[in-house]
């Protein structure tokens, strides 16, 4: 699987009432991968898909660009919902974590990812909490 496949896997579990836009902007750098909107408001998401390291104490590099960090930080500053969702395979299942409150700026080790891992259907439920009442 790759990032595109991971996003599709999450989208399969989203209810149709959530507006979703997989953003592909070749002119503006730093724009997040997706925008979601529902009655409770909008949400920007930067998706990453990684291979987890073998050792639990190894830190994971997300490769979020400076422009992506700037965009996400600006949204948080403006009191807009912005998160990073990181996908990975765990025990042969597509899993991931939701990073909020700018925690994506911190170095997080594999143990953190393992302790916060959710299946794709639960990742979709996490998105719902932002955009549905």
Helices and strands as residue ranges (DSSP letters): H 3-11, E 19-22, E 34-38, E 41-49, E 59-60, H 66-77, E 81-90, E 93-99, G 103-105, E 108-109, H 110-116, E 118-119, H 120-131
